């Protein structure tokens, strides 16, 4: 069955992957962006661009005639999720505007109360993440450190900004906090965490990707080859790299296999009671 699908958050990792898979199956896509996408899209894709994706009139227009509505908005839009859901599926119109709603929102840390040295709890300003200082120590505490997705780390390279929750930052934060803990235990001064992000790579499927490295943006096949090369290089061990490389090579020549596995469990018969 070919469906008309409206996708909110089409520029994100989830939204772009969904669009790629849906177009491969022949579905007609209406993709909603806040800014014009940097890459050209192939297939039956209608692009809608608006800075206010929560405008009721725009939402009504975007989902009109859709069989499926997919929302793949990130956690930064969490406060608008309920309003968007009501616009997509109002009680008296949801059967006419859309038959299916798929929600694929991003994630963020759960709110964590931070206890100060005086024993009083205070809420954190980092949308759930624990606020830390320049040396990755929890603000107001000398004995607690935090890194990664759970930490609200100031980005010293961008005044007033925070480090994004990416692996390239978390790995370096882990090394930095280990050195700082040792320094604090030995009486030395901890070093501030400084790191300029290398960039981002987003695979879009169909041998296409979008990349930003050191301020340079490019897309298409070169970005896709770069993405595959970097992740192949990051795999542990030559045996693992060779296996993945062979899989990727076969994938270029033949379509993916579709497998369905089922496991039917039959309850064990109850033992007969012996009188």
C-alpha positions, 0 to 999 in steps of 0.5 A: 500500500502506497501512503502519503506521509508527512514528516516533521523534523525531516533534517534530523538523523531519525527523520532523514533515515525514515524519509530514505527508507520510505521513498525506497518503498515508493511512498510519497513524502511531505518533508517539513523543514525549518530551513532549506535542506542543504542537499537535494532530495530524490524520489517523491518528496514535497518540501515544506519550509517554515520557521514556525513549524507549530503554527496551527494553519501551517500544521493543518496544511502540512498534514492534510491528506496524509495517511501517516504523520511522523514527528522526529523532533529533537528534545529541544522541542519537548515543550511544544510536543503536546501542542503539536500532538493536539494540532495533528490529531484534534478530537473532531478531525483526526480521522479525516486528517491522518490515520496514523501518528508515529512519534520518534522524539529525541532523548534528554537526561531526566531532571537531577536534583543537585545537593549543595555542600550545605545540604540544600537541593536545587534544580539544575538549569541544563534541561536535566543535565547536571551543571558542571564548571570549567574543570568538569566538577559539579557546581557547588561540590568539590567531590562530585564530577560529571561528564557526557550526556548527563553533564551540562558542560560549558564550551569554552570555545563558544562563550555562553554555549554548552558542549553538545552530547556527542561521543567525540566530546564525551570521550575527551571529557572522560580523559580530562576528568580522569586527569583532573581527579588525579590532580585534585587528589595530589594537590595540583590544579585541575585543567579546564576542559577545552575541545573544538568539535571536529564536525558532524556526519549524517548518513542520508541513505542511497549513498548520500550523506551530509557532513560538516568538518571544521566549518566546511560543509559538503554532501552527497557521495563524497560525504557518504564515502567519508562517513563510511571511511571514518567509521570503518577506521574506528572499528576495533581490530582488523578482523572486524573492519574486514568483515564490515568492509565485505558486508558493505561491498556486498551491499553495493552489489546486491539488495538487502535481505529481508528476514523474519524470525519468529519464536513460538513458545508453547507452555509446558503441560502441567504435571498431573496430580497424583492422588 
